[in-house]
Amino acid sequence: MLEISKLSSCYGRIPALAGVSLDVRSGELVALVGANGAGKTTLLRTISGVQPASGGSIRFEGQDLARLPARARAQLGIVQVPEGRQVFGPMSVEDNLRLGAFARGSDTHLDPVLELFPVLAEKRREAAGNLSGGQQQMLAIGRALMARPRLLLLDEPSMGLAPRLVAEIFARIAALRRLGTTILLVDQNARAALGIADRGYVMETGRIVLGGGARDLLRNPQVQRAYLGTCAEGTPA
């Protein structure tokens, strides 16, 4: 579904992506993990068209996205849940959700989203700014689902959440995967992200340094030492 080849992007003269290549197949959940500043968010922003590419290619279902603006990519079905949730605080939960359907021109997907996140149904008339961090993350995901994404880009969904809420958010993401949603998931919580993924990539300083099956990466000594806080034998580092 998604094919990225030798992708580069810069902030001014500062390179953020340096020859990134990866792919996401239809129906997969692919995790992209790495330390803060590795370029993960920049990669998602470049895929969705918010950040310009300076080299390489992005193809979605065979179509070259080079000249397509972000709105056109959203209309193709590439939808991003941004880092930090970015809900519209003064607006109601329901209005936040309906905004997610703007690019599609229809909000008929509201009931299925509310079924997936019952707490949003309970609080649909409340201001989004009054929700807890975990509820706002569910709202941000629900807003993206209103656009009926063919490829869902999730940027740091566990950021700032308590462990119990992280587990709940990742359980919902896994449920979306089972429903057939194709997902590219970025998160610093490598254990949680790889734990629900089919495949994964490790990113460092704007480059992909490892890739493979999610279980294989969880067992990889390099990944264990750098991102899981364990040695190769599984003892605390």
C-alpha positions, 0 to 999 in steps of 0.5 A: 500500500505504501512504498517509501524509497530513499526519502529525504527531508530537511528543516532549512539546511538541517537534514531530518530524513536521510534516505529512508526506505520502508513499506507498509502492506495492506492490512498491516500494523507497522511500528516505527520506533526510535529515540526522541529526535530520530525523525519519526514525526518528520517521516509521518509529516512528510508522508501526509504532505505537511512537511516537504520532501527534498528527495526520494519518493512516496507511492501510495497504492502505486500513485506517486504523491510528490506533487499532491498537497496534504488535503489531496493525500487525505482525500486518498485516505492517508490520515494522520493523528498528530503528536500531542492530540491537538483537539479543539478544546472549546468545541464539543467532542461531537463537533471535533469528530465531525471536523474529521470528516470534512475532507470526505464531505460526509459524517456518516461514520459517526456512530461506528466511531462512537461504538468503538469509543463508548466514553466519547458517546457519553461525553459527546456534548462536553467540551473536548478540553475537559476530557482527560489525556487518555480520552483526548487521545481517543478523540484524536483517533476517532476524529481521524477515523471519521475520515475513513482512512485507508492508511492511518498514521499514528504519532506518539499515541502513548505520550504523557499517559499513565501506564493503564491508559497506555494499555487501553489506547494500544488495545484500541489500536490493536482492535482497529488492526483486527478490523482491517485498518492499515496502520503506521504507528510511531511511538517511543514505547517500543515494547508496547508498539512492537507488541501489537505490530506485525512488522517494525522498523528502528529509526536513528538520526533520520535513517532506518537502521533495523527492520523485520518482524515485530517479534524478531525485533523484540528479541533483538539484543540491540533493540533490547539494550537501546529501547527496552531497558534489558540485556540480551538475556532479558535481565535488567540493563 
